[in-house]
């Protein structure tokens, strides 16, 4: 593998991966932010522990969009920085030598982005610290008073809401503007032609309602209609698919919703599974919706499919520091939710899984621990998805080359017997009968398989 990568590097490009059917399970992905509990492992190795990562191109391969002091706005750039391409190719080679199955996707801003006013532009210390577009750009959405509209922020004061005292992170983009759509397409084409990246990720993807709220906490009215937003989203997908290679991947963040109109163009949905209360886990209705949407996506989206399921942890210390976050993620309660989300993904999909922070807390979203549970090597699935164990409703089992994954949301503790001699990854036991609590899961490895 390394020798073939070297040949590609000599000719100035590293061929992008496609979704590798031979990767082992569980298959973990990274959404923007990385692992926090492995400080002794360098950043490159932490990144390569995942099989799919999406983020800004610089965070992935140390290559940025081609901006300059004369044109500092990354939203207007339609090429990668030429001076950083060699570094990017070397880093890609290093990552693939660590994990040949790794897929790298770049987020292209669609719904919102960083905004800096003309007055504040004069005060920035460095020329590259300006907004995504010029402050007077027609690509920003404006309210009835002609002012840009806040798209997202962080609850930095810890009151559980986003208000004027918090840090505003982004403002709304008018992605119904055909010229803005063309910029997005040109960025996707540049990423495709670079040979460095496997696809793109588009956030805030919604076919059910409009996302252009008049205020970050006020969804009673939107600037754009649902119909206008949906038409624009489909236009972006059609235009992009017409210009990129067939194997170029498109992942969209649809949360727990189905997106039937986008399905012919999209390879996967990022299921960022929202829950309304950060200090509680998921209820049965939410879990059933996750299952339903994940199975739908596995059946209806464009191949190769790269569905990514992310569950959020229970948060006790809302303003917790690094050590608190790491410790809370390892609590027995969160370990159980992690096992449930992981085994739900294993039994109901051939995709990727992540268990990370609840987005409500005032730190970068999607930070996570790496769990020993994820080091299990199940190999490839041998059985179809969503098979009930002995016809028990809500208890699912799936066989893999090296063992089984079992997921339980039946409403009570269940006992599972596996014919082969196995060891439970969580329990560490080799007895013939294994008890699995409700809203939990287990991986059983054949003795000698791991």
Buried (B, 14 or more C-beta within 10 A) or exposed (E): EEEEBEEBBEEEBBBBBBBBEEBBBBBBBBBBBBBBBBEEBEEEBBBBBBBBBBBBBBBBBBBBBBBEEEEBBBBBBBBBBEEBBEEBBBBBBBBBEEBBBBBBBBBBBBBBBBBBEEEEBEEEEEEEEBBBBBBEBEBBBBEEEEEBBBBBBBBEBEEEEBEEEBEBBBBBBBBBBEEBBBBBBBBBBBBBBBBBBBBBBBBBBBBEEBBBBBBBEEEEEBBBEBEBBBBBBBBBBBBBBEBBEEBBBBBBBBBBBBBEBBBEBBBBBBBBBEBEEBEEBBEEEBBEBBBEBBBBBBEBBBEBBBBBBBBBBBBBEBEBEEEBBBBBBBEEEBBBBBBBBBBBBBBBBBBBBBBBBBBBBBBEBBBBBBBEBBEBBBBEBEEEBBEEBEEBEBBBBBBBBBBBBBBBBBEEEBEBEBEEEBBBBBEEBEEEEBBBBBBBBBBBBBEEBB
